[in-house]
Every structure is written in structure tokens, then in C-alpha cells.
Amino acid sequence: MSTPKTYFITGANRGIGKGFTEKLLLDPAKAATLNSLPKGEGSKLIILKLDSQVDANPAAAVAQLQKDHGINSLDVVIANAGIAHSGTTVSKTTPESLRDHFNTNSIGPVTLFQAVSPLLQACSTGNPILFPISTLIGSIGSQDALAAFPQLTTYTVHPGLVLTDMAPSFIPSGIDPASVGAIDVETSVTGLLKLVDSATRAEFGGKFKNYDGTPLPW
């Protein structure tokens, strides 16, 4: 007999999240609400309110899970909550839409992880799983988007670990900057300008480059 697992699923009220819930409780079955979903023997459904755009919501949901239901460990967390309501190009999207999507789709999974991390670490199987749901549309490596602006050369660069006023955030106290590859501003800027001068769409388009021109993995 397999060991029971505890799953934490966000966005379970509709779509893929609801599909996960149906499948895990039993087999897919049409139901009006989550409470009416058929449940297999030993399965239990707990419904919590969690708004991914409210920073404190994940922690509050986990606290409720512990206080009201006595659940202090999780085996699998499926970060499924997300939105997609714009569907326009970068040149036409609005700052409001960007903030809305970023809050839910980027910050939301981070605050969720911060909240569930202690419960995942307490997983009795020794193999806790965090399972974020993303989309091919967000693939950085996809070249399809380049077709929308064929005359544009665009690429991303890493300027190096540059000794600016932000460097202390990345270099631990007491560590010699040179030992971790830190460079001065002139070295960084000189390399970056060489990339600008030599950039072609065929060679650089959609790529991630270091300040010295070497390729970096996405």
C-alpha cells in the first residue's frame, strides 16, 4: 500500500488546478463545485482562500492549514494559480497589465514558496516536490517572437560582477572581490560596447551573452 501524500494546489477553483484536484481525489468527473467532487477512500479535500496578488495570503493560508487542520508537512505543492488576460504585443501592452501579470505570475509563486517551504522541509518521504505550472509562451529560448519585429536585433547581456555600489549585495563580507571574478566599471562597459558594435541579428538575436561575448545559458 502506497504512503498517503499531502498536496497543496493553488488555483484549484477552475481549469488546470481543478483538473489536478479531480484527478488526485479520484478520476476526472464533472462537478459544480470542489466540495461536490467525488473522493476516493482515504482522500480528503480542504479548501482555503488564497489570493496570489495579496502578499500575506499564502502565509495566512498555510497558518490556517496548520491551526485548523493539523497539517504540518506537505509532499507536493502545485503552484498553478496564474492569469493571462492581455494577449497583446509588448509594444501595445499597458503598465497596469504588466504589473497585474507580474504580481500574480512571478511574485505569487515566490510568496507561495516562502510560505510552504517549512512544510515541504518537513515532508516525511524525504522527496518534497515544488511543481510550478508555466507556459510555452513564456519560453525565453523560443525564437518565434523574433518574427514580430524582423528588423530588430535584441539580446540580453550580463555586465559581469561589477564593482558598483550594488556589489556588496552580491559579495559576502570579508571576501576578496577579485576571487569571485569581480571587475571594474571600465572593463564591463568596454566589453559591453564591443558587443553593441558587433551585434547582428543572426548571431546575437534572442541570445544571452556575457560582457566579454561568451554565451550564457538561459
Buried (B, 14 or more C-beta within 10 A) or exposed (E): EEEEEBBBBBBBBEEBBBBBBBEBBBEEEEBEEBEEBEEEEEEEEEEBEBBBBEBEBBBBBBEBBBEEEEBEBBBBBBBBBBBEEBEEEEEEEEEEBEEBBEBBBEBBBEBBBEBBBEBBEEBEEEEBBBEBBEEEEEEEEEEEBBEEEEEEBEBEBBBBBBBEEEEEEEBEEEEEBEEEEBBEEEBBBEBBEEBEEEBEBEEBBBBBBBBBBEEEEE
